[in-house]
């Protein structure tokens, strides 16, 4: 997949089928559009092009309203590549870019590469203050000779699949529900740093994660996969303040790996969430906490024994 960061390089992509959008999370609704673009481009014998933005537009025009993103840019690039897309444009979003008239935006992004077709979601908007509508895009398509295809909202369980719906599920701890809308487990990333050593004292050493992802699911205990050094390890993860052992309010993210013992300090780690086991709670003693952690570990082991990737 060719990755472009300069708008001027679009002129080198001839007659593609294009989709445009933020694609935060790359959930099932987004993937439906991207797959339509890939299939249509293959049918026409031309390149497929995904046009997206970096950073998220709201981080530039209204930072106070910007949502916690579901996906880091490197992961978005990787997932789009895995879909078999030929070209990806990462348009640098600035205040000047945000001020473009919708017509100018289309001239720069669609007309410049002589796109044959443009595929967008039902709620797509573009240009200054989102003033460009799907209907206006169709009008410009008639003027400049490209066809516009609008994909209806994708629904699951009777509701539209959206990034905001997925965020709400994650913030409620429903990682299984979020996975069904994403089409894969939700994941966070970070680096293993030195912690207080409480887990080791209880007999369950943990990797303390300095998280770099924006959205951390609600506090609690989860069955997860910990990925580092290109290997996946079943684990139990705690998100919270460890109220049995500390009186502080600082939240930590700590993973106990079921099949690994060794030094992980400084390692980059991905955590993939599969199931919430329980809420975090204060126990009467450290020994009572240790017994409950043992139960959590046994439950997680049973979950992963049934399937390496349960949703």
Secondary structure as UniProt FT lines:
FT   STRAND          2..4
FT   HELIX           7..12
FT   STRAND          17..20
FT   TURN            24..25
FT   HELIX           28..44
FT   STRAND          48..54
FT   HELIX           57..61
FT   HELIX           63..65
FT   HELIX           73..82
FT   TURN            83..84
FT   STRAND          87..92
FT   HELIX           95..98
FT   HELIX           102..109
FT   HELIX           111..113
FT   STRAND          117..121
FT   TURN            122..123
FT   HELIX           128..130
FT   HELIX           134..144
FT   STRAND          147..151
FT   STRAND          155..156
FT   TURN            157..158
FT   STRAND          159..160
FT   HELIX           163..171
FT   TURN            172..173
FT   HELIX           175..182
FT   STRAND          187..193
FT   HELIX           198..202
FT   STRAND          207..211
FT   STRAND          220..228
FT   TURN            229..230
FT   STRAND          231..240
FT   TURN            243..245
FT   STRAND          252..257
FT   TURN            258..259
FT   TURN            265..266
FT   STRAND          268..278
FT   HELIX           286..306
FT   TURN            308..309
//
